[in-house]
């Protein structure tokens, strides 16, 4: 049966397609009082805060990174100061005093940041670990839009103890911290301030040539004040990473042409593993591989990998799975993450045509190549080809992805993606699909002031001997965000024959309608900053006859304090009609029958503690129905930091399912203590223990990382899995990996 859009979807689609014009109106909530003004370049695209300009002069002598800004170039540099408060309020200048200077030479650009203390005492810092958690540290971040497209860019930063931060930016405000590049940082503490100096080579970032300015934003978090501030003002409902609200850095002359750039990263790895369950002898393995990065231009990059090994990637956080569908776990392997938004941001969280974790987790990756970047002002392209080997029942496979994106209006874009999974060397006895393909089109709406955002997409899958109107998926999302309210609308459709084998589509054969509204009420005095309510309805229907199969009606009331403590109360009413047999314990022992219907209510409360304290915690607990029974649950995290050398944390989850015969009462504990030690900014040790009662497993993962040279690492990784009852070993592995970056 062909799915027909409901009338409301058609109307909202028209609003989406025409809303870009209204979305280009200037933001009335932001006063862009100009300072350090310069004449605007004729090529400027005009961000909301385009009048905020900082002139970066070319250095006349060498700049030494030592946390002492006494060089002549720093003394005569222009200063970005008078930061604006973003949190807890956004109506005045920040209390904390901040100063940022910039300079550059033929090979790199430099930043010198000075952050004065307003409140005496130690500066909260969680650890010395690279890519620290933003919310847990006094820190400085710079967000750089090198193409002036207000969508993509790079981020660098430091916490108050000198831990570095770097990542790529996509989607206008998201930072991917798995990305790595060569740059230098030196941080020095003083009794009343801290100073960081950065040197970032031009060849470490991509940018458009012959342009004399970049969009830029400077952001500071001072946890002692619980204040977040930005150089160019940002409405409090948005992160300071929002590229729509950047100012500009003006260069004396455009950054240099990069020419051909080549980085070669060879690595050696060896390991030993043993499967005690099958009584196998210890297996040893030694091998080598390499990554290569070729900068074809300052805007286009070619990545190559041969025989990659991802053993150093962090383990996934385990969860208790009480859902009826597959769970999502994020990609953590670095090769897949630069310009990741070009490949992985199509569709939405539950209709994604390309999910890179489908590659290389069930069979080894032999080799791969990825070309990604910008062509001209408005075009971005991405090509990826990965080849996996034969492993057990899995044939060798080739994965190919191509994507193109064209900027339209101020910050919006249209894009297309094609994903192809092809079996290689297929035997005559093969029973599966020889190939699986998905093609998709979408329009991303991003208003100039970021108030109105949205997406409209459509996807079609192709498999052998399959051709129907139900190999189709489609979605629409609209969000309108202001200080006092946030309005969302989501509509999705997935046909019953839609098949994205290289994507993430945990559920098929449904139509979903999901409106959501949040209202915030601000206070003028006292410890409470604001309180508010969120309400939403999510209905899922069978496309064939519009039968309601799932319903969730939610009502949340929350309180947010100046300390950033948060209290929230939640009430949900749920309805489910099962479309297939389902075991509510996910043990696979007894089943509720397809076609049966269940409805219940849930009640819960959560509390997030003051993040400034050495000891902090999150806690949520609740009670309610659960299919044909009821459920008590509690979950949260405890964290104690011994700054700046690391922290001890525990995540926990408890579910008590009170079900009738034949299940009776079922209890699931999940406990995950973690020790994270950062001896220096170059030596890290992490031990993560996870006990999962549902999967009857106790996992230990210990990882030592020594960054002995810039972007060059030695990893030692140990993992163990046990039966919790008797602590008998299931399997055990030890891996050593050494990499070195040549460029």
Secondary structure, 3 states (H helix, E strand, C coil): CCCCCCHHHHHHHHHHHHHHHHCCCCCCCCCCCCCCCCCCCCCCCCCCCCCCEEEEEECCCCCCCCCCCCCHHHHCCCCECCCEEEECCCCCECCCCEEEEEEECCCEEEEEEEEECCCCCCCCCCCCCCCCCHHHCCEEEEEEECCCCCCCEEEEEEECCCCEEEEEEECCCEEECCCCCCEEEEEEEECCEEEEEEEEEHHHCCCCCCCCEEEEEEEEEECCCCEEEECCCCCCCCCCCCHHHCEEEEECCCCCCCCCEEEEEEEEEEEEEEECCCCCCCEEEEEEEEEEEEECCCCEEEEEEECCCCCCCCCCCCCCCCCCCCCCCCCCCHHHCCCHHHHHCCCECCEECCCHHHCCCCCCEEEEEEEEEEECCCEEEEEEEEEECCECCECEEEEEEEEEEEEECCCEEEEEEEEEEEEECCCCCCCCCCEEEEEEEEEEEECCCCCEEEEEEEEEEEECCECCCCCEEEEEEEEEECCCEEEEEEEEEECCCCCCCCCECCCCCEEEEEEEEEEEEECCCCCEEEEEEEEEEEEEECCCCCCEEEEEEEEEEEEEECCCCEEEEEEEEEEEECCCCECCCCCCCCCECCCCEEEEEEEEEEEECCCCCCEEEEEEEEEEEECCEEEEEEEEEEEEECCCCEEEEEEEEEEEEECCCCCCEEEEEEEEEEEEEECCCCEEEEEEEEEECCCCEEEEEEEEEEEEECCEEEEEEEEEEECCCCCCEEEEEEEEEEEEEEC
